[in-house]
Amino acid sequence: MSHSRLVNVSNHCHGASMNIKSKAKQLRKTMTKQEIILWNCLKKEKIIGLHFRRQHPFGIYILDFYCFKAELGVEVDGDIHLGRKEFDMERTEYLESTGLKVLRFKNEDIETRLDWVLDEITKISLKRVSLPTSLNKSK
């Protein structure tokens, strides 16, 4: 691995500790049904050719999904988030203070309005990245 690759990997995690990285690795093994559904739509650059990562460490937090190029975090909120609105708000505020855009979707959105979820992710991604000329012409 080249030195510049090491620097890029480090920057992607925004200083995440080894503990956070280990927890992210564990979360990748225990994704929820809704996270798996969304991951199957995001992986392999299916959204305008962008690379998304799942359960990605970012500072002291772990994002459900993260796109470095679009500086976009996507969160899937299940029942656990019902009693954590203040924590989620503070978390989103911190993440967005780093320049990241955070999109939040409920489990129900993934289950019943998946096309809308993907359209929202695509729309925000398009606003946040410079596309190659060949993709811009297809608009």
N, C-alpha and C positions, 0 to 999 in steps of 0.2 A: 504494500500500500504506500503510495507516495505521500510525501509530507503535506502537500496541498490537500490531498484527500483527507488526511487526518484532521487538518484544520477545518475543512468543511463539515465533517462528521461532528466535530466538537461544536461548531456554530449552530448546527441543526438542533442540538439538544439544549442550547442556551444555558450551559453550566449545570445540567442535571447531575445529581450525585449518583454514585454506583448503586445506592439503595433504590433510588427512583428508577434507574435503568433496569434493575433486577425485577422490580414490581411491574414495570411495563412489559417485560418479557413474560412474566406469569399471566398478566391480563390478556396477552395475545393468545394464550392457551385456553382461556375461559371466557371468550367473548359471548355476549348475549345473542339470542336469536336475531334480534333486530340489527345488532352490529354486524353479524355475519351477512345478513341480507344486504345491508348497505355496502359492506366491504366487497361483496361479489360484484357490485355495480361500479365501485371506484378502482379496484385493482387493475393492473395491466393497462394503465393509462387510458381508461375508457372515457373519461371526462376530458374532452378537447386535448387529448394527448398528455395530460398532466399526471405526474407521479404522486400518488398519495401513499402515506405510511399509516399503519394502524397502531394504536396504543403507543403513541410516540411521546417520549420524555421531553418536556419543555420547562426548564427551570425546576421548580418544586412541584410541578403539575404533570399529569399525563393526559394528553389529548386523545380522544377516541380515534380521530383521523387528522392527518396533517399533510398539507401540500407546501413544500418549501418555496417553490417558484411563485405561487400565488399568495404566499404568507397567509394561509387560510387554515383555520382549525374548525373541525366539524364535530359537534358533540351530539350524542344520542342520549336523551334524558329518559330514564326509566323511573319506576316507583321510588327508588332511593332518593331522587332529587326533589320529591314532594316536600320534605321537611328541611331542605337545604337551600332554599331560595337565596338567602342572604350570602351564604358561602359561595354559591354559584355566581352571584352578581359580583362579589369581590374578586373571584377568580377570573371572570370574563374581563373585568375592569383592568386587572393586572396584565392579562394576556394582550389586551388591545393597547395597553400603554407601551408595549414593545413593538407595535406596528402590525401585529397580527389581527386579522379579522376573524371573529368567532361566530359561527352559525350554530344555532341550537335547534334540534328537532326532537319531538316527543316520540316514544315508541309507537304510538298510534299513527303518527305521520308515516313512519317507515312501513307499517303494516297496511295502511289504507290509502295513502297518497304518495306512494314511492315515486311516481313520475313527477309530481310537484316538487318533492324533495330534490330530485336530481336536476330539475330545471332551475331551482334556486341555487344549488351549488354551481351549476354551469354559468348562470347569469353573474354571480358574484366573481367567479373565477375569471370570466371574460373581462370584467372591469379591472381586475387586479394584475393581469399579465399582458405583456406585449406578445402578440401572436405572430408567427412567421407569416410572410406575405401570402403564401399559398392558402393558409387557413382563413385569413382576412377576406380573401376573394370569394369564399363560399358563403358569406353572410347574406 
